């Protein structure tokens, strides 16, 4: 049984994703905001390698 580096995350176990939120500014206007965050890779389950 051999293990390969996960092609999705490159072995880091996490992938960067974008989340869109709406923020209300001080003037009461709503502004969309994109925010990047790291999430466990859903291809390898966060292990960084696949069997
Ligand atoms: Zn992965």
mmCIF file of the protein (N, C-alpha, C, O) and its ligand, coordinates in Angstrom:
data_MODEL
# 
_entry.id   MODEL 
# 
loop_
_entity.id 
_entity.type 
_entity.pdbx_number_of_molecules 
1 polymer     1 
2 non-polymer 1 
# 
_entity_poly.entity_id                      1 
_entity_poly.type                           'polypeptide(L)' 
_entity_poly.nstd_linkage                   no 
_entity_poly.nstd_monomer                   no 
_entity_poly.pdbx_seq_one_letter_code       
;(UNK)(UNK)(UNK)(UNK)(UNK)(UNK)(UNK)(UNK)(UNK)(UNK)(UNK)(UNK)(UNK)(UNK)(UNK)(UNK)
(UNK)(UNK)(UNK)(UNK)(UNK)(UNK)(UNK)(UNK)(UNK)(UNK)(UNK)(UNK)(UNK)(UNK)(UNK)(UNK)
(UNK)(UNK)(UNK)(UNK)(UNK)(UNK)(UNK)(UNK)(UNK)(UNK)(UNK)(UNK)(UNK)(UNK)(UNK)(UNK)
(UNK)(UNK)(UNK)
;
_entity_poly.pdbx_seq_one_letter_code_can   XXXXXXXXXXXXXXXXXXXXXXXXXXXXXXXXXXXXXXXXXXXXXXXXXXX 
_entity_poly.pdbx_strand_id                 A 
# 
loop_
_entity_poly_seq.entity_id 
_entity_poly_seq.num 
_entity_poly_seq.mon_id 
_entity_poly_seq.hetero 
1 1  UNK n 
1 2  UNK n 
1 3  UNK n 
1 4  UNK n 
1 5  UNK n 
1 6  UNK n 
1 7  UNK n 
1 8  UNK n 
1 9  UNK n 
1 10 UNK n 
1 11 UNK n 
1 12 UNK n 
1 13 UNK n 
1 14 UNK n 
1 15 UNK n 
1 16 UNK n 
1 17 UNK n 
1 18 UNK n 
1 19 UNK n 
1 20 UNK n 
1 21 UNK n 
1 22 UNK n 
1 23 UNK n 
1 24 UNK n 
1 25 UNK n 
1 26 UNK n 
1 27 UNK n 
1 28 UNK n 
1 29 UNK n 
1 30 UNK n 
1 31 UNK n 
1 32 UNK n 
1 33 UNK n 
1 34 UNK n 
1 35 UNK n 
1 36 UNK n 
1 37 UNK n 
1 38 UNK n 
1 39 UNK n 
1 40 UNK n 
1 41 UNK n 
1 42 UNK n 
1 43 UNK n 
1 44 UNK n 
1 45 UNK n 
1 46 UNK n 
1 47 UNK n 
1 48 UNK n 
1 49 UNK n 
1 50 UNK n 
1 51 UNK n 
# 
loop_
_struct_asym.id 
_struct_asym.entity_id 
A 1 
B 2 
# 
loop_
_chem_comp.id 
_chem_comp.type 
_chem_comp.mon_nstd_flag 
UNK 'L-peptide linking' . 
ZN  non-polymer         . 
# 
_pdbx_entity_nonpoly.entity_id   2 
_pdbx_entity_nonpoly.name        ? 
_pdbx_entity_nonpoly.comp_id     ZN 
# 
_pdbx_nonpoly_scheme.asym_id         B 
_pdbx_nonpoly_scheme.entity_id       2 
_pdbx_nonpoly_scheme.mon_id          ZN 
_pdbx_nonpoly_scheme.ndb_seq_num     1 
_pdbx_nonpoly_scheme.pdb_seq_num     101 
_pdbx_nonpoly_scheme.auth_seq_num    101 
_pdbx_nonpoly_scheme.pdb_mon_id      ZN 
_pdbx_nonpoly_scheme.auth_mon_id     ZN 
_pdbx_nonpoly_scheme.pdb_strand_id   A 
_pdbx_nonpoly_scheme.pdb_ins_code    . 
# 
loop_
_atom_site.group_PDB 
_atom_site.id 
_atom_site.type_symbol 
_atom_site.label_atom_id 
_atom_site.label_alt_id 
_atom_site.label_comp_id 
_atom_site.label_asym_id 
_atom_site.label_entity_id 
_atom_site.label_seq_id 
_atom_site.pdbx_PDB_ins_code 
_atom_site.Cartn_x 
_atom_site.Cartn_y 
_atom_site.Cartn_z 
_atom_site.occupancy 
_atom_site.B_iso_or_equiv 
_atom_site.pdbx_formal_charge 
_atom_site.auth_seq_id 
_atom_site.auth_comp_id 
_atom_site.auth_asym_id 
_atom_site.auth_atom_id 
_atom_site.pdbx_PDB_model_num 
ATOM   1   N  N  . UNK A 1 1  ? 0.857   -1.198 0.000  1.00 0.00 ? 1   UNK A N  1 
ATOM   2   C  CA . UNK A 1 1  ? 0.000   0.000  0.000  1.00 0.00 ? 1   UNK A CA 1 
ATOM   3   C  C  . UNK A 1 1  ? 0.888   1.242  0.000  1.00 0.00 ? 1   UNK A C  1 
ATOM   4   O  O  . UNK A 1 1  ? 1.695   1.442  0.908  1.00 0.00 ? 1   UNK A O  1 
ATOM   5   N  N  . UNK A 1 2  ? 0.732   2.050  -1.002 1.00 0.00 ? 2   UNK A N  1 
ATOM   6   C  CA . UNK A 1 2  ? 1.548   3.253  -1.097 1.00 0.00 ? 2   UNK A CA 1 
ATOM   7   C  C  . UNK A 1 2  ? 0.686   4.481  -0.905 1.00 0.00 ? 2   UNK A C  1 
ATOM   8   O  O  . UNK A 1 2  ? -0.505  4.484  -1.216 1.00 0.00 ? 2   UNK A O  1 
ATOM   9   N  N  . UNK A 1 3  ? 1.301   5.506  -0.394 1.00 0.00 ? 3   UNK A N  1 
ATOM   10  C  CA . UNK A 1 3  ? 0.582   6.752  -0.170 1.00 0.00 ? 3   UNK A CA 1 
ATOM   11  C  C  . UNK A 1 3  ? 1.122   7.822  -1.103 1.00 0.00 ? 3   UNK A C  1 
ATOM   12  O  O  . UNK A 1 3  ? 2.327   7.932  -1.328 1.00 0.00 ? 3   UNK A O  1 
ATOM   13  N  N  . UNK A 1 4  ? 0.211   8.593  -1.631 1.00 0.00 ? 4   UNK A N  1 
ATOM   14  C  CA . UNK A 1 4  ? 0.592   9.666  -2.528 1.00 0.00 ? 4   UNK A CA 1 
ATOM   15  C  C  . UNK A 1 4  ? 0.219   11.000 -1.917 1.00 0.00 ? 4   UNK A C  1 
ATOM   16  O  O  . UNK A 1 4  ? -0.781  11.132 -1.211 1.00 0.00 ? 4   UNK A O  1 
ATOM   17  N  N  . UNK A 1 5  ? 1.044   11.977 -2.207 1.00 0.00 ? 5   UNK A N  1 
ATOM   18  C  CA . UNK A 1 5  ? 0.709   13.332 -1.778 1.00 0.00 ? 5   UNK A CA 1 
ATOM   19  C  C  . UNK A 1 5  ? -0.606  13.747 -2.413 1.00 0.00 ? 5   UNK A C  1 
ATOM   20  O  O  . UNK A 1 5  ? -0.820  13.569 -3.612 1.00 0.00 ? 5   UNK A O  1 
ATOM   21  N  N  . UNK A 1 6  ? -1.455  14.285 -1.613 1.00 0.00 ? 6   UNK A N  1 
ATOM   22  C  CA . UNK A 1 6  ? -2.773  14.694 -2.104 1.00 0.00 ? 6   UNK A CA 1 
ATOM   23  C  C  . UNK A 1 6  ? -2.621  15.771 -3.191 1.00 0.00 ? 6   UNK A C  1 
ATOM   24  O  O  . UNK A 1 6  ? -1.998  16.808 -2.963 1.00 0.00 ? 6   UNK A O  1 
ATOM   25  N  N  . UNK A 1 7  ? -3.197  15.512 -4.371 1.00 0.00 ? 7   UNK A N  1 
ATOM   26  C  CA . UNK A 1 7  ? -3.062  16.494 -5.450 1.00 0.00 ? 7   UNK A CA 1 
ATOM   27  C  C  . UNK A 1 7  ? -3.885  17.755 -5.218 1.00 0.00 ? 7   UNK A C  1 
ATOM   28  O  O  . UNK A 1 7  ? -3.619  18.796 -5.818 1.00 0.00 ? 7   UNK A O  1 
ATOM   29  N  N  . UNK A 1 8  ? -4.862  17.661 -4.366 1.00 0.00 ? 8   UNK A N  1 
ATOM   30  C  CA . UNK A 1 8  ? -5.755  18.802 -4.147 1.00 0.00 ? 8   UNK A CA 1 
ATOM   31  C  C  . UNK A 1 8  ? -5.105  19.865 -3.274 1.00 0.00 ? 8   UNK A C  1 
ATOM   32  O  O  . UNK A 1 8  ? -5.213  21.059 -3.551 1.00 0.00 ? 8   UNK A O  1 
ATOM   33  N  N  . UNK A 1 9  ? -4.433  19.425 -2.220 1.00 0.00 ? 9   UNK A N  1 
ATOM   34  C  CA . UNK A 1 9  ? -3.858  20.399 -1.281 1.00 0.00 ? 9   UNK A CA 1 
ATOM   35  C  C  . UNK A 1 9  ? -2.335  20.395 -1.321 1.00 0.00 ? 9   UNK A C  1 
ATOM   36  O  O  . UNK A 1 9  ? -1.691  21.184 -0.629 1.00 0.00 ? 9   UNK A O  1 
ATOM   37  N  N  . UNK A 1 10 ? -1.760  19.509 -2.127 1.00 0.00 ? 10  UNK A N  1 
ATOM   38  C  CA . UNK A 1 10 ? -0.306  19.483 -2.242 1.00 0.00 ? 10  UNK A CA 1 
ATOM   39  C  C  . UNK A 1 10 ? 0.388   18.967 -0.996 1.00 0.00 ? 10  UNK A C  1 
ATOM   40  O  O  . UNK A 1 10 ? 1.580   19.213 -0.805 1.00 0.00 ? 10  UNK A O  1 
ATOM   41  N  N  . UNK A 1 11 ? -0.332  18.263 -0.154 1.00 0.00 ? 11  UNK A N  1 
ATOM   42  C  CA . UNK A 1 11 ? 0.270   17.662 1.025  1.00 0.00 ? 11  UNK A CA 1 
ATOM   43  C  C  . UNK A 1 11 ? 0.143   18.477 2.292  1.00 0.00 ? 11  UNK A C  1 
ATOM   44  O  O  . UNK A 1 11 ? 0.554   18.036 3.365  1.00 0.00 ? 11  UNK A O  1 
ATOM   45  N  N  . UNK A 1 12 ? -0.422  19.662 2.172  1.00 0.00 ? 12  UNK A N  1 
ATOM   46  C  CA . UNK A 1 12 ? -0.519  20.509 3.363  1.00 0.00 ? 12  UNK A CA 1 
ATOM   47  C  C  . UNK A 1 12 ? -1.708  20.119 4.244  1.00 0.00 ? 12  UNK A C  1 
ATOM   48  O  O  . UNK A 1 12 ? -1.736  20.434 5.433  1.00 0.00 ? 12  UNK A O  1 
ATOM   49  N  N  . UNK A 1 13 ? -2.680  19.437 3.657  1.00 0.00 ? 13  UNK A N  1 
ATOM   50  C  CA . UNK A 1 13 ? -3.835  19.001 4.446  1.00 0.00 ? 13  UNK A CA 1 
ATOM   51  C  C  . UNK A 1 13 ? -4.921  20.049 4.570  1.00 0.00 ? 13  UNK A C  1 
ATOM   52  O  O  . UNK A 1 13 ? -5.999  19.770 5.093  1.00 0.00 ? 13  UNK A O  1 
ATOM   53  N  N  . UNK A 1 14 ? -4.653  21.231 4.102  1.00 0.00 ? 14  UNK A N  1 
ATOM   54  C  CA . UNK A 1 14 ? -5.671  22.276 4.161  1.00 0.00 ? 14  UNK A CA 1 
ATOM   55  C  C  . UNK A 1 14 ? -5.794  22.937 2.788  1.00 0.00 ? 14  UNK A C  1 
ATOM   56  O  O  . UNK A 1 14 ? -4.840  22.967 2.010  1.00 0.00 ? 14  UNK A O  1 
ATOM   57  N  N  . UNK A 1 15 ? -6.952  23.450 2.515  1.00 0.00 ? 15  UNK A N  1 
ATOM   58  C  CA . UNK A 1 15 ? -7.160  24.189 1.283  1.00 0.00 ? 15  UNK A CA 1 
ATOM   59  C  C  . UNK A 1 15 ? -7.729  25.558 1.627  1.00 0.00 ? 15  UNK A C  1 
ATOM   60  O  O  . UNK A 1 15 ? -8.440  25.734 2.617  1.00 0.00 ? 15  UNK A O  1 
ATOM   61  N  N  . UNK A 1 16 ? -7.397  26.506 0.787  1.00 0.00 ? 16  UNK A N  1 
ATOM   62  C  CA . UNK A 1 16 ? -7.897  27.856 1.018  1.00 0.00 ? 16  UNK A CA 1 
ATOM   63  C  C  . UNK A 1 16 ? -9.237  28.011 0.322  1.00 0.00 ? 16  UNK A C  1 
ATOM   64  O  O  . UNK A 1 16 ? -9.381  27.675 -0.853 1.00 0.00 ? 16  UNK A O  1 
ATOM   65  N  N  . UNK A 1 17 ? -10.197 28.512 1.042  1.00 0.00 ? 17  UNK A N  1 
ATOM   66  C  CA . UNK A 1 17 ? -11.527 28.694 0.480  1.00 0.00 ? 17  UNK A CA 1 
ATOM   67  C  C  . UNK A 1 17 ? -11.959 30.134 0.685  1.00 0.00 ? 17  UNK A C  1 
ATOM   68  O  O  . UNK A 1 17 ? -11.428 30.861 1.524  1.00 0.00 ? 17  UNK A O  1 
ATOM   69  N  N  . UNK A 1 18 ? -12.934 30.510 -0.108 1.00 0.00 ? 18  UNK A N  1 
ATOM   70  C  CA . UNK A 1 18 ? -13.454 31.864 0.015  1.00 0.00 ? 18  UNK A CA 1 
ATOM   71  C  C  . UNK A 1 18 ? -14.850 31.825 0.613  1.00 0.00 ? 18  UNK A C  1 
ATOM   72  O  O  . UNK A 1 18 ? -15.678 30.991 0.246  1.00 0.00 ? 18  UNK A O  1 
ATOM   73  N  N  . UNK A 1 19 ? -15.092 32.721 1.520  1.00 0.00 ? 19  UNK A N  1 
ATOM   74  C  CA . UNK A 1 19 ? -16.398 32.813 2.153  1.00 0.00 ? 19  UNK A CA 1 
ATOM   75  C  C  . UNK A 1 19 ? -16.900 34.231 1.917  1.00 0.00 ? 19  UNK A C  1 
ATOM   76  O  O  . UNK A 1 19 ? -16.157 35.200 2.073  1.00 0.00 ? 19  UNK A O  1 
ATOM   77  N  N  . UNK A 1 20 ? -18.137 34.337 1.549  1.00 0.00 ? 20  UNK A N  1 
ATOM   78  C  CA . UNK A 1 20 ? -18.704 35.658 1.290  1.00 0.00 ? 20  UNK A CA 1 
ATOM   79  C  C  . UNK A 1 20 ? -19.652 36.031 2.412  1.00 0.00 ? 20  UNK A C  1 
ATOM   80  O  O  . UNK A 1 20 ? -20.583 35.299 2.747  1.00 0.00 ? 20  UNK A O  1 
ATOM   81  N  N  . UNK A 1 21 ? -19.391 37.165 2.964  1.00 0.00 ? 21  UNK A N  1 
ATOM   82  C  CA . UNK A 1 21 ? -20.257 37.644 4.028  1.00 0.00 ? 21  UNK A CA 1 
ATOM   83  C  C  . UNK A 1 21 ? -20.742 39.045 3.666  1.00 0.00 ? 21  UNK A C  1 
ATOM   84  O  O  . UNK A 1 21 ? -20.172 39.718 2.807  1.00 0.00 ? 21  UNK A O  1 
ATOM   85  N  N  . UNK A 1 22 ? -21.777 39.451 4.324  1.00 0.00 ? 22  UNK A N  1 
ATOM   86  C  CA . UNK A 1 22 ? -22.281 40.799 4.115  1.00 0.00 ? 22  UNK A CA 1 
ATOM   87  C  C  . UNK A 1 22 ? -22.107 41.565 5.422  1.00 0.00 ? 22  UNK A C  1 
ATOM   88  O  O  . UNK A 1 22 ? -22.595 41.160 6.477  1.00 0.00 ? 22  UNK A O  1 
ATOM   89  N  N  . UNK A 1 23 ? -21.409 42.663 5.320  1.00 0.00 ? 23  UNK A N  1 
ATOM   90  C  CA . UNK A 1 23 ? -21.182 43.462 6.514  1.00 0.00 ? 23  UNK A CA 1 
ATOM   91  C  C  . UNK A 1 23 ? -21.959 44.769 6.422  1.00 0.00 ? 23  UNK A C  1 
ATOM   92  O  O  . UNK A 1 23 ? -22.080 45.370 5.354  1.00 0.00 ? 23  UNK A O  1 
ATOM   93  N  N  . UNK A 1 24 ? -22.462 45.176 7.528  1.00 0.00 ? 24  UNK A N  1 
ATOM   94  C  CA . UNK A 1 24 ? -23.141 46.458 7.565  1.00 0.00 ? 24  UNK A CA 1 
ATOM   95  C  C  . UNK A 1 24 ? -22.165 47.522 8.063  1.00 0.00 ? 24  UNK A C  1 
ATOM   96  O  O  . UNK A 1 24 ? -21.645 47.441 9.176  1.00 0.00 ? 24  UNK A O  1 
ATOM   97  N  N  . UNK A 1 25 ? -21.936 48.494 7.235  1.00 0.00 ? 25  UNK A N  1 
ATOM   98  C  CA . UNK A 1 25 ? -20.982 49.533 7.581  1.00 0.00 ? 25  UNK A CA 1 
ATOM   99  C  C  . UNK A 1 25 ? -21.561 50.536 8.552  1.00 0.00 ? 25  UNK A C  1 
ATOM   100 O  O  . UNK A 1 25 ? -22.741 50.468 8.897  1.00 0.00 ? 25  UNK A O  1 
ATOM   101 N  N  . UNK A 1 26 ? -20.738 51.464 8.992  1.00 0.00 ? 26  UNK A N  1 
ATOM   102 C  CA . UNK A 1 26 ? -21.185 52.473 9.962  1.00 0.00 ? 26  UNK A CA 1 
ATOM   103 C  C  . UNK A 1 26 ? -22.291 53.377 9.422  1.00 0.00 ? 26  UNK A C  1 
ATOM   104 O  O  . UNK A 1 26 ? -23.042 53.976 10.192 1.00 0.00 ? 26  UNK A O  1 
ATOM   105 N  N  . UNK A 1 27 ? -22.386 53.470 8.106  1.00 0.00 ? 27  UNK A N  1 
ATOM   106 C  CA . UNK A 1 27 ? -23.436 54.302 7.513  1.00 0.00 ? 27  UNK A CA 1 
ATOM   107 C  C  . UNK A 1 27 ? -24.701 53.513 7.252  1.00 0.00 ? 27  UNK A C  1 
ATOM   108 O  O  . UNK A 1 27 ? -25.646 54.043 6.668  1.00 0.00 ? 27  UNK A O  1 
ATOM   109 N  N  . UNK A 1 28 ? -24.741 52.255 7.672  1.00 0.00 ? 28  UNK A N  1 
ATOM   110 C  CA . UNK A 1 28 ? -25.939 51.444 7.518  1.00 0.00 ? 28  UNK A CA 1 
ATOM   111 C  C  . UNK A 1 28 ? -26.029 50.718 6.194  1.00 0.00 ? 28  UNK A C  1 
ATOM   112 O  O  . UNK A 1 28 ? -26.978 49.970 5.955  1.00 0.00 ? 28  UNK A O  1 
ATOM   113 N  N  . UNK A 1 29 ? -25.051 50.932 5.331  1.00 0.00 ? 29  UNK A N  1 
ATOM   114 C  CA . UNK A 1 29 ? -25.069 50.226 4.055  1.00 0.00 ? 29  UNK A CA 1 
ATOM   115 C  C  . UNK A 1 29 ? -24.478 48.838 4.219  1.00 0.00 ? 29  UNK A C  1 
ATOM   116 O  O  . UNK A 1 29 ? -23.575 48.607 5.023  1.00 0.00 ? 29  UNK A O  1 
ATOM   117 N  N  . UNK A 1 30 ? -25.013 47.936 3.439  1.00 0.00 ? 30  UNK A N  1 
ATOM   118 C  CA . UNK A 1 30 ? -24.476 46.580 3.477  1.00 0.00 ? 30  UNK A CA 1 
ATOM   119 C  C  . UNK A 1 30 ? -23.463 46.412 2.359  1.00 0.00 ? 30  UNK A C  1 
ATOM   120 O  O  . UNK A 1 30 ? -23.711 46.761 1.205  1.00 0.00 ? 30  UNK A O  1 
ATOM   121 N  N  . UNK A 1 31 ? -22.324 45.872 2.731  1.00 0.00 ? 31  UNK A N  1 
ATOM   122 C  CA . UNK A 1 31 ? -21.278 45.660 1.748  1.00 0.00 ? 31  UNK A CA 1 
ATOM   123 C  C  . UNK A 1 31 ? -20.865 44.204 1.734  1.00 0.00 ? 31  UNK A C  1 
ATOM   124 O  O  . UNK A 1 31 ? -20.571 43.630 2.783  1.00 0.00 ? 31  UNK A O  1 
ATOM   125 N  N  . UNK A 1 32 ? -20.839 43.598 0.551  1.00 0.00 ? 32  UNK A N  1 
ATOM   126 C  CA . UNK A 1 32 ? -20.354 42.223 0.458  1.00 0.00 ? 32  UNK A CA 1 
ATOM   127 C  C  . UNK A 1 32 ? -18.853 42.177 0.676  1.00 0.00 ? 32  UNK A C  1 
ATOM   128 O  O  . UNK A 1 32 ? -18.122 43.075 0.256  1.00 0.00 ? 32  UNK A O  1 
ATOM   129 N  N  . UNK A 1 33 ? -18.412 41.143 1.323  1.00 0.00 ? 33  UNK A N  1 
ATOM   130 C  CA . UNK A 1 33 ? -17.003 41.027 1.641  1.00 0.00 ? 33  UNK A CA 1 
ATOM   131 C  C  . UNK A 1 33 ? -16.566 39.585 1.426  1.00 0.00 ? 33  UNK A C  1 
ATOM   132 O  O  . UNK A 1 33 ? -17.205 38.647 1.901  1.00 0.00 ? 33  UNK A O  1 
ATOM   133 N  N  . UNK A 1 34 ? -15.478 39.431 0.709  1.00 0.00 ? 34  UNK A N  1 
ATOM   134 C  CA . UNK A 1 34 ? -14.932 38.093 0.499  1.00 0.00 ? 34  UNK A CA 1 
ATOM   135 C  C  . UNK A 1 34 ? -13.816 37.861 1.498  1.00 0.00 ? 34  UNK A C  1 
ATOM   136 O  O  . UNK A 1 34 ? -12.945 38.708 1.697  1.00 0.00 ? 34  UNK A O  1 
ATOM   137 N  N  . UNK A 1 35 ? -13.863 36.711 2.110  1.00 0.00 ? 35  UNK A N  1 
ATOM   138 C  CA . UNK A 1 35 ? -12.889 36.410 3.161  1.00 0.00 ? 35  UNK A CA 1 
ATOM   139 C  C  . UNK A 1 35 ? -12.322 35.020 2.889  1.00 0.00 ? 35  UNK A C  1 
ATOM   140 O  O  . UNK A 1 35 ? -13.078 34.065 2.707  1.00 0.00 ? 35  UNK A O  1 
ATOM   141 N  N  . UNK A 1 36 ? -11.014 34.907 2.861  1.00 0.00 ? 36  UNK A N  1 
ATOM   142 C  CA . UNK A 1 36 ? -10.415 33.595 2.635  1.00 0.00 ? 36  UNK A CA 1 
ATOM   143 C  C  . UNK A 1 36 ? -10.115 32.940 3.971  1.00 0.00 ? 36  UNK A C  1 
ATOM   144 O  O  . UNK A 1 36 ? -9.743  33.598 4.942  1.00 0.00 ? 36  UNK A O  1 
ATOM   145 N  N  . UNK A 1 37 ? -10.284 31.651 3.993  1.00 0.00 ? 37  UNK A N  1 
ATOM   146 C  CA . UNK A 1 37 ? -9.995  30.921 5.220  1.00 0.00 ? 37  UNK A CA 1 
ATOM   147 C  C  . UNK A 1 37 ? -9.468  29.541 4.856  1.00 0.00 ? 37  UNK A C  1 
ATOM   148 O  O  . UNK A 1 37 ? -9.680  29.050 3.748  1.00 0.00 ? 37  UNK A O  1 
ATOM   149 N  N  . UNK A 1 38 ? -8.794  28.939 5.789  1.00 0.00 ? 38  UNK A N  1 
ATOM   150 C  CA . UNK A 1 38 ? -8.245  27.612 5.557  1.00 0.00 ? 38  UNK A CA 1 
ATOM   151 C  C  . UNK A 1 38 ? -9.172  26.569 6.151  1.00 0.00 ? 38  UNK A C  1 
ATOM   152 O  O  . UNK A 1 38 ? -9.653  26.704 7.276  1.00 0.00 ? 38  UNK A O  1 
ATOM   153 N  N  . UNK A 1 39 ? -9.407  25.543 5.380  1.00 0.00 ? 39  UNK A N  1 
ATOM   154 C  CA . UNK A 1 39 ? -10.293 24.489 5.829  1.00 0.00 ? 39  UNK A CA 1 
ATOM   155 C  C  . UNK A 1 39 ? -9.625  23.149 5.537  1.00 0.00 ? 39  UNK A C  1 
ATOM   156 O  O  . UNK A 1 39 ? -8.876  23.037 4.566  1.00 0.00 ? 39  UNK A O  1 
ATOM   157 N  N  . UNK A 1 40 ? -9.875  22.149 6.344  1.00 0.00 ? 40  UNK A N  1 
ATOM   158 C  CA . UNK A 1 40 ? -9.274  20.845 6.080  1.00 0.00 ? 40  UNK A CA 1 
ATOM   159 C  C  . UNK A 1 40 ? -9.650  20.359 4.686  1.00 0.00 ? 40  UNK A C  1 
ATOM   160 O  O  . UNK A 1 40 ? -10.807 20.438 4.274  1.00 0.00 ? 40  UNK A O  1 
ATOM   161 N  N  . UNK A 1 41 ? -8.674  19.866 3.986  1.00 0.00 ? 41  UNK A N  1 
ATOM   162 C  CA . UNK A 1 41 ? -8.897  19.404 2.623  1.00 0.00 ? 41  UNK A CA 1 
ATOM   163 C  C  . UNK A 1 41 ? -9.963  18.312 2.607  1.00 0.00 ? 41  UNK A C  1 
ATOM   164 O  O  . UNK A 1 41 ? -9.879  17.335 3.351  1.00 0.00 ? 41  UNK A O  1 
ATOM   165 N  N  . UNK A 1 42 ? -10.960 18.490 1.753  1.00 0.00 ? 42  UNK A N  1 
ATOM   166 C  CA . UNK A 1 42 ? -12.026 17.487 1.729  1.00 0.00 ? 42  UNK A CA 1 
ATOM   167 C  C  . UNK A 1 42 ? -11.678 16.322 0.815  1.00 0.00 ? 42  UNK A C  1 
ATOM   168 O  O  . UNK A 1 42 ? -12.437 15.358 0.721  1.00 0.00 ? 42  UNK A O  1 
ATOM   169 N  N  . UNK A 1 43 ? -10.550 16.403 0.149  1.00 0.00 ? 43  UNK A N  1 
ATOM   170 C  CA . UNK A 1 43 ? -10.137 15.294 -0.721 1.00 0.00 ? 43  UNK A CA 1 
ATOM   171 C  C  . UNK A 1 43 ? -9.407  14.228 0.078  1.00 0.00 ? 43  UNK A C  1 
ATOM   172 O  O  . UNK A 1 43 ? -9.628  13.034 -0.121 1.00 0.00 ? 43  UNK A O  1 
ATOM   173 N  N  . UNK A 1 44 ? -8.543  14.657 0.974  1.00 0.00 ? 44  UNK A N  1 
ATOM   174 C  CA . UNK A 1 44 ? -7.758  13.710 1.763  1.00 0.00 ? 44  UNK A CA 1 
ATOM   175 C  C  . UNK A 1 44 ? -8.190  13.707 3.228  1.00 0.00 ? 44  UNK A C  1 
ATOM   176 O  O  . UNK A 1 44 ? -7.652  12.945 4.031  1.00 0.00 ? 44  UNK A O  1 
ATOM   177 N  N  . UNK A 1 45 ? -9.148  14.548 3.575  1.00 0.00 ? 45  UNK A N  1 
ATOM   178 C  CA . UNK A 1 45 ? -9.626  14.581 4.945  1.00 0.00 ? 45  UNK A CA 1 
ATOM   179 C  C  . UNK A 1 45 ? -8.652  15.256 5.886  1.00 0.00 ? 45  UNK A C  1 
ATOM   180 O  O  . UNK A 1 45 ? -8.728  15.059 7.098  1.00 0.00 ? 45  UNK A O  1 
ATOM   181 N  N  . UNK A 1 46 ? -7.732  16.056 5.346  1.00 0.00 ? 46  UNK A N  1 
ATOM   182 C  CA . UNK A 1 46 ? -6.793  16.796 6.181  1.00 0.00 ? 46  UNK A CA 1 
ATOM   183 C  C  . UNK A 1 46 ? -5.510  16.061 6.473  1.00 0.00 ? 46  UNK A C  1 
ATOM   184 O  O  . UNK A 1 46 ? -4.659  16.562 7.209  1.00 0.00 ? 46  UNK A O  1 
ATOM   185 N  N  . UNK A 1 47 ? -5.354  14.868 5.901  1.00 0.00 ? 47  UNK A N  1 
ATOM   186 C  CA . UNK A 1 47 ? -4.141  14.090 6.175  1.00 0.00 ? 47  UNK A CA 1 
ATOM   187 C  C  . UNK A 1 47 ? -2.973  14.530 5.307  1.00 0.00 ? 47  UNK A C  1 
ATOM   188 O  O  . UNK A 1 47 ? -1.814  14.381 5.695  1.00 0.00 ? 47  UNK A O  1 
ATOM   189 N  N  . UNK A 1 48 ? -3.280  15.076 4.122  1.00 0.00 ? 48  UNK A N  1 
ATOM   190 C  CA . UNK A 1 48 ? -2.207  15.519 3.238  1.00 0.00 ? 48  UNK A CA 1 
ATOM   191 C  C  . UNK A 1 48 ? -1.749  14.460 2.251  1.00 0.00 ? 48  UNK A C  1 
ATOM   192 O  O  . UNK A 1 48 ? -0.926  14.730 1.377  1.00 0.00 ? 48  UNK A O  1 
ATOM   193 N  N  . UNK A 1 49 ? -2.281  13.259 2.391  1.00 0.00 ? 49  UNK A N  1 
ATOM   194 C  CA . UNK A 1 49 ? -1.911  12.212 1.436  1.00 0.00 ? 49  UNK A CA 1 
ATOM   195 C  C  . UNK A 1 49 ? -3.111  11.302 1.214  1.00 0.00 ? 49  UNK A C  1 
ATOM   196 O  O  . UNK A 1 49 ? -4.026  11.228 2.035  1.00 0.00 ? 49  UNK A O  1 
ATOM   197 N  N  . UNK A 1 50 ? -3.078  10.638 0.119  1.00 0.00 ? 50  UNK A N  1 
ATOM   198 C  CA . UNK A 1 50 ? -4.154  9.701  -0.208 1.00 0.00 ? 50  UNK A CA 1 
ATOM   199 C  C  . UNK A 1 50 ? -3.562  8.326  -0.458 1.00 0.00 ? 50  UNK A C  1 
ATOM   200 O  O  . UNK A 1 50 ? -2.405  8.211  -0.861 1.00 0.00 ? 50  UNK A O  1 
ATOM   201 N  N  . UNK A 1 51 ? -4.324  7.314  -0.230 1.00 0.00 ? 51  UNK A N  1 
ATOM   202 C  CA . UNK A 1 51 ? -3.829  5.957  -0.423 1.00 0.00 ? 51  UNK A CA 1 
ATOM   203 C  C  . UNK A 1 51 ? -3.911  5.535  -1.893 1.00 0.00 ? 51  UNK A C  1 
ATOM   204 O  O  . UNK A 1 51 ? -3.533  4.414  -2.235 1.00 0.00 ? 51  UNK A O  1 
HETATM 205 ZN ZN . ZN  B 2 .  ? -5.725  17.055 0.426  1.00 0.00 ? 101 ZN  A ZN 1 
# 
